[in-house]
Amino acid sequence: MSRIGKLLAVVCIALGSTVQADKASVEQLSPVERQQADFYRAIAGSGPAVAVVWTLDVPRVTLGTDIELTLVVKNAANAVELQRPNLADRPEWKERFSVIQDLPGTVLGEFRYKLRPRNVGTVELPIPKYRFYNPRLPEGRRFQVAFADALKLVVLPKPSLEKASVPTPLDAPPHFFEELPAFGRSAVSPPAISWWALLAVAGLAPPAWIMFWRWRNPDAAKLAKIRRAKSVRVALDGLRKAERSPEPVAMVSQIVLRYLWERWHVNSTATTPIEVAKAMRAEGLPADKLDEVEDLLRRCDEARFAPGADNEMTLVAVARKLVERWEGAAL
């Protein structure tokens, strides 16, 4: 083989490796590698290494108040496959917080948590390790750790409701403390319109208060309808925008998952077709819906990693019909 031919072969191999890295998936890893401690399915692509950022919405909070903790995973080649670190099962987190609740993220690679501190003082968050897989490194060194900055939270005590009683000073001219004689007092009667105004306020105040309270506190059925309408509206709007996104198929998959989490209460840790089917079965959803969602998610994965008959327009249309058909049946 000539020198030019050898150079072309090396270039082809390098390009093939780059394409393979960009289409990385945990399915390419062995079962033993998937069980690596602190590995949440992040795989590095051909660009910068995987990085993680943990942030608090506020650095100081009063005891008994909830705060939000956000984890953002950057530069992962398989953002749709990322798994959420389960903080609620870690003893060091349960020791510091009485409430640890998962919240849905707004974009791929974002995981949010609601926390409620247990004690007053400065709390140093026990940030877990975050390992990722780099297929471009030699075997034995492919699992790397993405380090994050330390986070501290200041928990303040609840403000005291008791106020120190201060005696009222009695400094005033002497005539302020003299009682007026009986003949100097005059009985003043309020005008008649004041009594009519008082009656009108007394009659209108209870209905107005009831209407205001009902507006601020809708019943359970109205709340469920509002929540359902919002989740459906978000899903359909997202599907309309998916065709113009850089990764439409990945966005379709993420929108369907978020719709299942918010509308049908499917566990938010389920991301793969098998996990989603298991979570839907645990919620008691019908088998036909389970098969339909599992088939759609598998077609999305095949379109992303092994392009075939389906494309982004087909999958967007299928996902939109799925949501509309389900909501039509649920109404």
Protein Blocks (a to p, Z undefined) as FASTA:
>chain_A
ZZklmmmmmmmmmmmmmmmmmmgcfklpcfklmmpghiahiacdfbdcdddddddfbfbd
cehiacddddddehiablmlpccddfklpmklmmmpmbdcddddfbehiacdddddfbgc
dddddddddddddfkbcehilpccdddddddddddddddfbdcdddddfbdcfklmpccd
fklpccddddfklmmmmmmmmmmmmmmmmmmmmmmmccfklmmmmmmmmmmmmmmmmmmm
mmmpmblmlmmmmmmmmmmmmmnopafkbmbfklmmmmmmmnopafklmmmmmmmmmmmm
mmmmmccfbcfklmmmmmmmmmmmmmmmmZZ
